[in-house]
Amino acid sequence: MKAPYLLFFLLLLQAPLAHAQGALDFDGIDDQIVVPGASALIANSNLSLSFWVYPTNPAPNYPNFDGFAGFRNNSNADFYILHYSTTKVEARFRNSSGVVFDILYNGMYLNQWNHFTLTYDGATLSLYHNGEAAGVIPANGVIASTTEPFNMGFLPYFSTPYFFDGRLDDVCLWSKCLSTPEVVELFNNNCSQDLSAEGLELCYQFDEGMGGGDNTSITTVAESIANMDAPLSNFSLTGSSSNFVDYLHTGYTYLDENTCGAPFTSPTGNYIWTETGFYSDTIFNSGCIDVYFVSLAVNAIDNSVTQTSSYSLSANMEGALYQWIDCWTGEAIPGATERTFEAPVPGTYAVAVTVNACTETSSCYNLEVNGANSPPEAKFEVYPNPVKDVVDISLGETLDAFSIQIRDVNGRVMLAQQHVQKKRVELDLSDLPVGCYFLHLLSKNGAEMVKLVKN
């Protein structure tokens, strides 16, 4: 669990809960459920095992490990998960040749609900915990036996069976290797199991009894896919242990959200958040609770600008991305991406300030050109000058990419063109009023300017 969300999780545990679904508590002494001959459903095929488990034994160890569920004959047909030590589980596949493949995973939560899925595709054995990969190893072979029992709440081991102390729910067996997206969906869709899912052979949901009530009249747990109902062996079926219990399925979703200064509406629509921070929202459904943890960044952008001189500006916001803009053309100025800006030519300029994909643009400012950095005398030739209609611009060399602007004495852009791979350009100025103008050439070589008179 992500550290910033821990406080929300602790608060959630104190919140009132909705009506829960059922789970089954095992006493760790002799409670067990055995489904005879269930290996016939997965023999010679890929397979998967999934379930929710709430372990309570703080220190299982040999020979008193806690068996969660699966097949185990300790010879040629093992596919199970067991509680190995405080927070460690063992997931095992033993093929029909007796070759063992083990995954040991240290990351289970004690006294909390955990979701596990074990999958095998003929070449790879994979363990998932709460929808995330917990271990992957190469494996081979199949389970060929068609007579092995499927066990829940214990695993057989000679004279010392591994009885489980804790709770189980939604124990399901599949004759296919579940994909990663399918495993994630199993974990996230915690309110119900789709009993029509492809490859699902067995599924025990433990909804028969009343949580903590007198359930002594119930002798089996129902299985609605293969109709392989299984006997409840040695359960007391009264009280809070060795009995059906209430289980509120809880799913967790972590969201990282950004807004461009606007309020953010919570997943339920019950809350409006306006400041950066960590939030939680809870959706109650029948027997389920979905908790959303939201890391919210409200990006309030300061797009104000300080005019530091008659020819320069500085964006006031630090640590952002900047793009200076020519207000007359609306175009970004190539290379002008620093917090400070000095006008290359007289004109009107603004800056676009960006934070986390949110952009705000400043007001426009009129700037002159720094006398010490005024564009040098032009290296290009303009003819005729004064001009009446068409002016010819000779660049002296072929330029890869450049722009030409004609500005009036107030800095307004009267004409703007972009060019590539040219050595000479003709401009038709017949529509311009008579007067004095400045012709600006901007290229990779810098900015050049020449005064131009229109008759």
C-alpha positions in Angstrom: 0.0 0.0 0.0 1.3 3.4 -0.9 2.5 5.2 2.2 0.6 8.5 1.7 -2.7 6.6 1.8 -2.0 4.7 5.0 -3.8 7.3 7.2 -6.9 7.0 5.1 -6.8 3.2 5.3 -6.6 3.3 9.1 -9.6 5.7 9.2 -11.5 3.5 6.9 -11.2 0.6 9.4 -13.1 2.7 11.9 -15.9 3.6 9.6 -19.4 2.0 9.8 -19.7 -0.8 7.2 -22.5 -1.9 4.9 -24.2 -5.4 5.1 -21.6 -8.0 4.2 -21.4 -11.1 2.1 -20.4 -14.5 3.5 -17.0 -16.1 4.2 -16.0 -19.2 6.0 -13.8 -19.3 9.2 -11.5 -22.3 9.7 -10.3 -23.0 13.3 -6.8 -24.3 12.5 -7.5 -27.5 14.4 -9.5 -29.9 12.2 -11.9 -27.8 10.0 -11.7 -28.9 6.3 -13.5 -29.2 3.0 -12.6 -31.9 0.5 -14.0 -32.1 -3.1 -13.3 -35.7 -4.3 -12.0 -36.3 -7.8 -11.8 -32.6 -8.7 -8.5 -33.0 -10.6 -10.5 -34.6 -13.4 -11.6 -31.0 -14.2 -8.0 -29.7 -14.9 -6.1 -32.9 -15.8 -3.6 -32.4 -18.7 -4.5 -28.8 -19.1 -3.3 -25.3 -18.0 -4.9 -24.3 -14.7 -5.4 -21.5 -12.2 -6.4 -21.2 -8.5 -7.8 -18.0 -7.0 -9.2 -17.0 -3.6 -9.6 -14.4 -0.9 -7.9 -15.3 2.4 -7.7 -13.7 5.8 -4.8 -15.4 7.7 -4.6 -15.1 11.5 -1.8 -17.5 12.5 1.1 -15.3 13.5 3.8 -18.0 13.3 3.1 -21.1 11.1 6.1 -23.4 10.8 6.9 -27.0 9.9 5.1 -29.3 10.5 2.3 -26.9 11.2 2.0 -24.8 8.1 -1.4 -23.5 7.2 -2.9 -24.9 4.0 -5.1 -22.4 2.2 -6.4 -24.4 -0.8 -5.5 -26.6 -3.7 -4.3 -30.1 -4.7 -1.6 -31.9 -2.8 -0.7 -35.6 -2.9 3.0 -34.9 -2.3 3.9 -37.2 -5.2 2.7 -36.2 -8.7 -0.2 -33.8 -8.3 0.4 -30.6 -6.3 -1.1 -27.2 -7.1 -1.6 -25.2 -4.0 -0.8 -22.1 -1.8 0.0 -22.4 1.9 0.9 -20.0 4.8 4.6 -20.7 5.2 5.6 -18.1 7.9 4.2 -14.9 9.3 4.0 -12.9 6.0 5.3 -15.6 3.6 3.4 -18.0 1.4 4.5 -21.0 -0.6 2.9 -21.7 -4.0 3.8 -25.1 -5.5 3.2 -27.0 -8.7 4.3 -30.6 -8.8 3.9 -32.3 -12.2 3.0 -35.9 -13.0 6.7 -36.7 -13.2 7.1 -35.6 -9.6 9.2 -32.5 -10.5 8.5 -29.6 -8.0 8.3 -25.9 -8.8 8.0 -23.5 -5.9 7.5 -19.8 -5.5 8.1 -18.3 -2.0 6.6 -14.8 -1.6 7.1 -12.6 1.5 4.5 -9.9 1.4 1.1 -11.2 2.6 -0.8 -9.1 5.2 -1.6 -10.8 8.5 -5.1 -10.2 9.9 -6.2 -8.6 6.6 -8.0 -9.8 3.5 -5.6 -10.8 0.7 -6.3 -12.0 -2.8 -4.1 -14.7 -4.4 -4.1 -16.2 -7.8 -1.7 -19.0 -8.9 -1.5 -19.6 -12.7 0.3 -22.1 -15.0 0.4 -22.0 -18.8 2.5 -25.1 -19.5 5.8 -23.1 -19.3 5.5 -20.6 -16.6 4.2 -20.7 -13.0 3.0 -17.2 -11.8 1.8 -16.0 -8.4 -0.3 -12.8 -8.0 -1.0 -11.0 -4.8 -3.8 -8.3 -4.7 -3.7 -8.2 -8.5 0.1 -7.6 -8.8 2.8 -10.1 -9.8 4.4 -11.7 -6.8 6.6 -14.3 -8.4 7.3 -16.0 -11.8 9.4 -19.1 -12.5 9.7 -21.5 -15.5 7.9 -24.8 -15.1 6.8 -27.7 -17.2 4.6 -30.8 -17.3 1.0 -31.3 -16.3 -1.2 -32.9 -13.6 -2.3 -36.1 -15.2 -4.3 -37.7 -12.3 -8.0 -37.5 -12.5 -8.7 -38.7 -9.0 -7.1 -36.1 -6.7 -9.3 -34.2 -4.2 -9.4 -30.4 -4.1 -8.9 -29.2 -0.6 -9.9 -26.0 1.2 -8.8 -24.9 4.7 -6.2 -27.6 4.9 -3.6 -29.6 2.9 -2.8 -33.2 3.6 0.7 -34.1 4.7 1.2 -37.6 6.1 0.2 -37.6 9.8 0.3 -33.8 10.3 -2.2 -32.1 7.9 -1.7 -28.4 7.4 -4.9 -27.0 8.9 -5.6 -23.3 8.2 -6.4 -20.8 10.9 -8.3 -17.9 9.3 -11.0 -17.2 6.7 -11.6 -18.0 3.0 -13.9 -16.7 0.4 -14.5 -17.1 -3.4 -12.2 -20.2 -3.8 -12.2 -20.9 -7.5 -10.5 -23.4 -9.8 -9.9 -22.8 -13.5 -8.9 -25.1 -16.4 -7.0 -22.3 -18.1 -4.1 -20.0 -17.3 -5.6 -16.6 -16.3 -4.0 -13.7 -18.0 -2.6 -10.7 -16.0 -5.6 -8.5 -17.0 -8.0 -11.3 -15.9 -6.2 -11.6 -12.6 -6.4 -7.8 -12.1 -10.1 -7.9 -12.9 -10.7 -10.7 -10.4 -9.1 -8.6 -7.7 -10.9 -5.3 -8.6 -14.3 -6.9 -9.2 -14.4 -8.0 -5.6 -18.2 -7.8 -5.1 -19.0 -10.9 -7.1 -17.5 -13.7 -9.1 -18.7 -14.2 -12.7 -19.7 -17.8 -12.7 -20.0 -17.9 -16.5 -16.3 -17.0 -17.0 -14.5 -19.0 -19.5 -12.5 -21.9 -18.0 -14.1 -21.6 -14.5 -14.6 -25.2 -13.2 -15.3 -24.8 -9.5 -16.2 -21.8 -7.3 -17.2 -21.8 -3.6 -18.6 -18.5 -2.4 -19.6 -19.5 1.2 -22.8 -17.5 1.2 -25.0 -20.3 2.6 -24.9 -19.3 6.3 -25.7 -16.4 8.6 -22.5 -14.7 9.8 -21.8 -15.8 13.4 -25.3 -17.4 13.7 -26.5 -20.9 14.3 -25.8 -22.7 11.0 -25.7 -26.3 12.4 -28.4 -27.3 9.9 -26.0 -26.6 7.0 -23.8 -29.6 6.1 -22.4 -28.7 2.7 -21.1 -25.7 0.8 -22.7 -25.1 -2.6 -20.9 -25.2 -5.9 -23.0 -24.0 -8.8 -20.8 -24.7 -11.9 -20.0 -28.4 -11.7 -22.6 -29.1 -9.0 -19.8 -30.5 -6.8 -21.2 -29.5 -3.4 -18.7 -30.3 -0.7 -19.2 -31.5 2.9 -18.3 -29.2 5.9 -16.1 -31.5 8.0 -15.6 -30.8 11.8 -17.0 -27.2 11.8 -18.9 -26.1 14.9 -21.1 -23.8 12.8 -22.0 -21.6 15.7 -20.3 -18.5 17.0 -17.5 -16.4 15.5 -15.1 -19.3 14.7 -15.4 -22.5 12.7 -18.5 -21.0 11.1 -19.8 -18.7 8.4 -18.9 -15.1 9.0 -19.7 -11.8 7.5 -17.2 -10.5 5.0 -17.3 -7.0 3.5 -15.4 -7.2 0.2 -13.2 -4.2 0.0 -11.5 -3.0 -3.2 -8.9 -0.2 -3.4 -8.3 2.1 -6.3 -5.4 4.6 -6.4 -5.9 7.7 -8.6 -3.3 10.3 -9.4 -5.3 13.3 -10.7 -4.3 16.8 -11.9 -6.6 19.8 -12.5 -5.8 23.1 -14.1 -6.9 25.2 -11.2 -10.5 23.8 -11.4 -12.2 21.9 -8.5 -12.1 18.1 -8.7 -15.3 16.1 -8.1 -14.8 12.8 -6.1 -15.7 9.4 -7.7 -19.1 9.4 -5.8 -19.8 13.0 -6.6 -20.3 13.7 -2.9 -17.2 15.8 -2.5 -15.6 18.8 -4.3 -11.9 19.2 -3.6 -10.2 22.5 -4.4 -6.7 22.1 -2.9 -3.7 19.8 -3.6 -3.6 16.9 -1.2 -4.5 13.2 -0.5 -8.2 12.3 -0.3 -10.4 9.2 0.0 -13.9 8.4 -1.1 -16.0 5.3 -0.4 -18.7 3.7 -2.5 -21.0 1.2 -0.7 -22.7 -1.5 -2.7 -24.5 -4.7 -1.6 -22.0 -6.6 0.4 -19.1 -4.5 -1.0 -17.1 -1.4 -0.4 -14.9 0.3 -3.0 -12.4 2.7 -1.6 -10.8 5.4 -3.8 -7.5 7.0 -2.7 -6.9 10.1 -4.7 -3.6 12.0 -4.9 -4.8 15.4 -6.2 -2.6 18.2 -7.7 -4.6 21.4 -8.2 -2.3 23.3 -10.5 -2.9 27.0 -9.8 -0.7 28.8 -12.3 0.6 32.3 -11.8 0.8 33.7 -15.3 1.7 37.2 -14.2 4.8 38.9 -15.7 7.2 41.6 -14.5 8.5 44.0 -17.0 12.1 44.4 -15.9 13.1 47.0 -18.5 11.8 48.6 -21.7 13.1 45.6 -23.6 12.7 42.6 -21.2 10.2 40.6 -19.2 10.3 37.9 -16.5 7.6 35.4 -15.7 6.8 35.5 -11.9 6.2 31.8 -11.4 9.2 29.6 -10.7 9.7 26.0 -11.7 7.4 25.9 -14.7 7.8 25.5 -18.5 7.9 28.8 -20.5 7.2 29.7 -24.1 7.3 33.3 -25.2 4.9 34.4 -27.8 4.7 37.2 -30.4 1.3 38.7 -29.6 0.9 40.2 -33.1 1.2 36.9 -34.9 0.2 34.5 -32.1 3.2 32.4 -32.8 5.7 30.9 -30.4 9.2 32.4 -30.7 11.7 29.6 -31.4 14.1 29.1 -28.6 12.4 31.6 -26.3 11.8 29.1 -23.4 13.5 30.6 -20.4 11.8 32.3 -17.5 13.2 35.7 -18.7 12.9 37.2 -22.1 14.5 40.0 -24.1 12.8 41.3 -27.3 14.7 40.3 -30.5 12.8 43.0 -32.3 10.4 45.8 -31.2 6.9 44.3 -30.7 4.3 43.0 -28.3 5.0 39.8 -26.3 3.5 37.4 -23.8 4.5 34.1 -22.1 2.6 30.8 -21.9 3.4 29.1 -18.4 2.9 25.4 -18.2 2.7 23.1 -15.1 1.7 19.4 -15.4 0.1 19.9 -18.8 -1.9 23.0 -17.6 -1.1 26.2 -19.5 -2.0 29.8 -18.8 -0.9 32.7 -21.0 0.0 36.2 -19.7 -1.1 39.6 -20.9 0.8 41.2 -23.7 3.6 43.8 -23.2 5.1 46.3 -25.6 8.8 46.0 -25.8 11.6 47.9 -27.5 15.0 46.5 -28.4 18.0 46.7 -26.1 20.2 49.4 -27.7 23.3 47.4 -26.8 21.8 44.3 -28.5 20.0 45.9 -31.4 20.0 43.8 -34.5 23.2 44.4 -36.5 23.2 46.0 -39.9 21.6 43.6 -42.2 23.8 41.3 -44.3 21.0 40.9 -46.8 20.2 43.4 -49.5 16.8 45.0 -50.2 16.0 46.6 -53.6 14.5 48.9 -54.3 14.4 51.0 -51.2 12.3 53.1 -51.1 9.8 50.7 -52.7 6.5 51.2 -54.4 5.1 47.7 -54.9 7.5 44.7 -55.0 10.7 44.5 -53.0 13.5 42.0 -53.8 15.4 40.5 -50.8 18.8 38.9 -51.6 20.0 36.8 -48.6 23.6 36.2 -49.9 23.3 32.5 -49.0 20.7 29.8 -49.0 19.0 29.6 -45.6 17.4 26.4 -44.3 14.6 28.1 -42.4 13.8 31.7 -41.7 11.0 34.1 -41.2 10.5 37.6 -42.5 8.3 40.3 -40.8 7.4 43.8 -41.9 6.6 45.9 -38.8 5.4 49.5 -38.6 7.0 52.1 -36.3 4.7 51.0 -33.5 5.9 47.4 -33.7 2.8 46.0 -35.3 3.3 43.1 -37.7 2.0 44.2 -41.1 3.3 41.1 -43.0 4.8 37.8 -41.9 6.1 34.9 -43.9 8.0 31.6 -43.2 10.5 30.3 -45.8 12.8 27.3 -46.2 15.7 26.6 -48.5 15.8 30.0 -50.2 18.5 32.5 -51.2 16.1 35.2 -52.6 12.6 36.4 -51.7 10.2 38.8 -53.4 7.6 40.6 -51.2 4.5 42.4 -52.6 4.0 45.5 -50.5 1.5 47.2 -52.7 -1.3 46.9 -50.1 0.8 48.7 -47.4 0.1 52.3 -46.7 2.9 54.8 -47.5 5.2 55.2 -44.6 8.3 54.0 -42.8 8.7 50.3 -41.8 11.2 47.8 -40.5 12.0 44.6 -42.3 13.1 41.8 -39.8 14.9 38.6 -40.9 15.0 35.9 -38.2 17.0 32.8 -38.9 19.5 30.4 -37.1 22.1 33.2 -37.6 20.0 35.5 -35.4 17.9 38.6 -36.0 18.7 41.2 -38.7 16.8 44.4 -39.5 16.7 47.0 -42.2 14.7 50.2 -42.4 12.3 50.2 -45.4 10.4 53.2 -46.9 7.2 52.6 -48.8 6.2 55.3 -51.4 
